[in-house]
Amino acid sequence: MAASRYVRVGVIVAALLTAAALLPLMGLSREHDREVRLVAIDRTFYLEGQPTPNPTLKLRARERIRLVLRNEDDGMRHDLRIREWNVAVPAIDGKGEQVVTFRVPDTPGTTSYTCTPHASSMLGSIEVE
């Protein structure tokens, strides 16, 4: 009797471990979202901690992205738009940050991101692999 109870517990534990291992493959796990942090400074986008202005963002098809935009320009309004994907980080008036989460489309290729009020100087590319 006790042996069959251990077998049942073992089967349940194995099933739970298998389900947990499959969650990331099914796209149901949020802990595997990738965070991209962009900073707006002097009418230019930068990846946080990087010196390249308006960098090309390299993303993977179907990847889930948590995009954080931080505005470091006191008294200036910035946002971020990826028009082709209908993705928008809400406008930030002065210093602060906003977040948007989205899934990268299936199709590899290139698109752009921009700041609506400063589209001529705050414009970068996104490459989808």
C-alpha positions as CSV (number, residue, x, y, z in Angstrom):
1,M,0.0,0.0,0.0
2,A,2.8,2.5,1.0
3,A,4.7,1.6,-2.2
4,S,1.8,2.6,-4.4
5,R,1.5,5.9,-2.6
6,Y,5.2,6.7,-3.3
7,V,4.7,5.8,-7.0
8,R,1.7,8.2,-7.2
9,V,3.7,11.0,-5.6
10,G,6.6,10.3,-7.9
11,V,4.4,10.4,-11.0
12,I,2.8,13.7,-9.8
13,V,6.2,15.3,-9.1
14,A,7.5,14.2,-12.5
15,A,4.5,15.6,-14.2
16,L,4.9,19.0,-12.4
17,L,8.6,19.2,-13.3
18,T,7.9,18.4,-16.9
19,A,5.2,21.1,-17.1
20,A,7.5,23.6,-15.5
21,A,10.2,22.8,-18.0
22,L,7.8,23.2,-21.0
23,L,6.4,26.6,-19.9
24,P,9.2,28.7,-21.6
25,L,8.9,26.7,-24.8
26,M,5.2,27.5,-24.9
27,G,5.8,31.2,-24.4
28,L,3.9,31.2,-21.1
29,S,6.7,32.1,-18.8
30,R,7.3,35.8,-18.1
31,E,10.6,35.4,-16.5
32,H,12.2,34.9,-20.0
33,D,11.1,38.3,-21.3
34,R,14.1,40.3,-22.4
35,E,14.3,43.9,-21.1
36,V,15.6,46.6,-23.4
37,R,16.4,49.9,-21.6
38,L,16.6,53.0,-23.8
39,V,17.5,56.5,-22.4
40,A,16.5,59.8,-24.1
41,I,19.3,62.4,-23.6
42,D,19.7,65.6,-25.7
43,R,17.2,64.5,-28.3
44,T,18.9,61.2,-28.9
45,F,18.2,57.6,-27.9
46,Y,20.9,55.5,-26.2
47,L,20.9,51.9,-24.9
48,E,21.4,52.3,-21.2
49,G,25.1,52.3,-20.5
50,Q,26.1,52.4,-24.1
51,P,27.6,55.4,-26.1
52,T,26.1,54.7,-29.5
53,P,23.4,57.2,-30.5
54,N,20.1,55.9,-31.8
55,P,21.4,52.3,-31.8
56,T,20.1,49.4,-33.9
57,L,18.1,47.1,-31.7
58,K,18.6,43.4,-32.5
59,L,15.6,41.3,-31.6
60,R,14.5,37.8,-32.3
61,A,11.2,36.9,-34.0
62,R,8.5,36.0,-31.5
63,E,10.6,37.3,-28.6
64,R,8.8,39.0,-25.8
65,I,10.3,42.4,-25.0
66,R,9.9,44.6,-22.0
67,L,10.9,48.1,-23.3
68,V,11.8,50.7,-20.7
69,L,12.2,54.3,-21.9
70,R,13.8,56.7,-19.5
71,N,13.7,60.4,-20.2
72,E,16.7,62.3,-18.8
73,D,15.8,65.6,-20.5
74,D,14.3,67.9,-17.9
75,G,11.5,69.9,-19.4
76,M,11.4,68.0,-22.7
77,R,8.7,65.5,-23.8
78,H,9.8,62.2,-25.3
79,D,8.0,59.0,-26.4
80,L,8.9,56.0,-28.5
81,R,6.9,54.6,-31.4
82,I,7.3,51.5,-33.6
83,R,4.6,52.3,-36.1
84,E,4.7,49.1,-38.2
85,W,4.1,47.0,-35.0
86,N,1.6,49.4,-33.4
87,V,3.8,49.7,-30.3
88,A,4.0,52.9,-28.3
89,V,5.7,53.9,-25.1
90,P,3.6,56.7,-23.6
91,A,5.0,60.2,-23.6
92,I,7.1,61.3,-20.7
93,D,7.1,65.0,-19.8
94,G,10.5,65.8,-18.2
95,K,12.5,63.2,-16.2
96,G,10.9,59.9,-15.7
97,E,10.3,56.5,-17.3
98,Q,7.6,54.5,-19.0
99,V,7.3,50.8,-19.9
100,V,5.6,48.8,-22.6
101,T,5.7,45.0,-23.2
102,F,5.2,43.5,-26.6
103,R,6.0,40.4,-28.7
104,V,8.3,40.8,-31.8
105,P,6.5,39.8,-35.0
106,D,7.3,36.5,-36.7
107,T,8.8,37.9,-39.8
108,P,12.6,38.7,-40.0
109,G,13.4,42.1,-41.4
110,T,14.1,45.7,-40.5
111,T,11.8,48.5,-39.1
112,S,12.4,51.7,-37.3
113,Y,11.6,53.3,-33.9
114,T,11.3,57.0,-33.3
115,C,10.3,59.8,-30.8
116,T,7.2,61.5,-32.2
117,P,8.2,65.1,-31.2
118,H,11.8,64.7,-32.4
119,A,11.5,62.3,-35.3
120,S,14.4,63.9,-37.3
121,S,17.0,63.4,-34.6
122,M,15.6,60.5,-32.5
123,L,15.3,57.7,-35.1
124,G,16.8,54.2,-34.9
125,S,16.5,50.8,-36.5
126,I,15.3,47.4,-35.3
127,E,16.6,44.2,-36.9
128,V,14.5,41.1,-36.4
129,E,16.4,37.8,-36.8
